[in-house]
Amino acid sequence: YETEAAVVQGLNKRQVFLWIILPQVLLSSIPALTNQVINNLKDSTIVFLIQYTEFFARIQEVAATSFKFFHAYLFAAIVYLIGVTFIVGLTRFLEHRLLRHYGQGY
C-alpha cells in the first residue's frame, strides 16, 4: 500500500525505492546482517587477514611457554568480546537512527 500511495503522490520508481522500500528492508535486515558480521569475525580470517592468525599464534605461544592457557584464551575471548560489542553498538546506533528518521511504523 505504501508504494501505491507514493506513486499516487507523484514519486517516481527511484524515489519510491529510496524513501519507501529501502528503509523497510534495512530495518528488517539489520539483525540478520549483524549476526552475519559477528559470525565472520568469529569464524574466518576475512576481518583480520594476517593479523588474525598472528594474534592466535601469539596467544598459543604465550600459553605454551607460560602454561597459563586459561589466561591466554581468556584474553583472546575479551578481545573478541570488545570487537563484537563494538559491532553490536554500531548496528544499534544505525537502527535507532533509521527508526528516528523513518518512524516506528517500519
C-alpha positions in Angstrom: 0.0 0.0 0.0 2.9 2.4 0.7 4.3 2.1 -2.8 0.9 2.7 -4.4 0.4 5.8 -2.2 3.8 7.1 -3.1 3.1 6.6 -6.8 -0.2 8.5 -6.4 1.6 11.3 -4.7 3.9 11.6 -7.7 7.1 9.8 -6.7 9.0 8.0 -9.4 10.3 4.5 -9.1 13.7 5.6 -7.8 12.1 7.8 -5.1 9.7 5.0 -4.1 12.7 2.6 -3.7 14.9 5.1 -1.8 12.2 6.5 0.5 9.7 3.7 1.0 11.2 0.2 0.2 14.8 0.7 1.3 14.1 1.9 4.9 11.8 -1.1 5.4 14.4 -3.5 4.1 17.2 -2.0 6.1 15.3 -2.1 9.4 14.2 -5.7 8.9 17.6 -6.9 7.8 19.8 -5.3 10.4 19.6 -8.1 13.0 20.5 -10.8 10.3 23.3 -8.7 9.0 24.7 -8.1 12.5 24.7 -11.9 13.1 26.5 -12.5 9.8 29.2 -9.9 10.6 29.8 -11.4 14.0 30.0 -14.9 12.6 32.5 -13.6 10.0 34.5 -12.1 12.9 34.5 -15.4 14.8 34.8 -18.0 12.1 37.0 -16.6 9.4 40.1 -14.6 8.6 38.2 -12.1 6.4 38.2 -9.4 9.1 41.8 -9.7 10.3 43.6 -11.5 7.4 47.2 -11.9 8.6 46.8 -10.2 12.0 44.1 -12.8 13.0 46.4 -15.7 12.6 49.3 -13.9 14.1 47.1 -13.0 17.1 46.2 -16.6 17.8 49.8 -17.8 17.1 50.9 -15.3 19.8 48.2 -16.5 22.2 49.2 -20.1 21.7 52.8 -19.3 22.1 52.2 -17.4 25.4 50.0 -20.2 26.6 52.6 -22.9 25.7 55.6 -21.1 27.3 53.8 -19.9 30.5 51.4 -22.8 30.9 48.7 -20.2 31.5 46.2 -21.4 28.9 43.2 -20.1 30.7 44.6 -16.6 31.0 45.7 -16.6 27.3 42.4 -17.8 25.9 40.5 -15.5 28.3 42.4 -12.6 26.9 41.5 -13.7 23.3 37.9 -14.0 24.4 37.9 -10.5 25.8 39.4 -9.1 22.6 36.6 -10.8 20.6 34.0 -9.5 23.1 35.2 -6.0 22.6 35.0 -6.4 18.8 31.5 -7.9 19.0 30.4 -5.2 21.4 31.6 -2.5 19.0 29.8 -4.1 16.1 26.5 -4.5 18.1 26.8 -0.9 19.3 27.3 0.3 15.8 24.3 -1.6 14.4 22.1 -0.4 17.3 23.1 3.2 16.6 22.2 2.6 12.9 18.9 1.0 13.8 17.9 3.8 16.2 18.9 6.4 13.6 16.8 4.8 11.0 13.9 4.4 13.4 14.1 8.1 14.4 14.2 9.2 10.8 11.6 6.9 9.4 9.4 6.4 12.4 8.3 3.3 14.4 5.9 2.2 11.7 8.7 0.4 9.9 
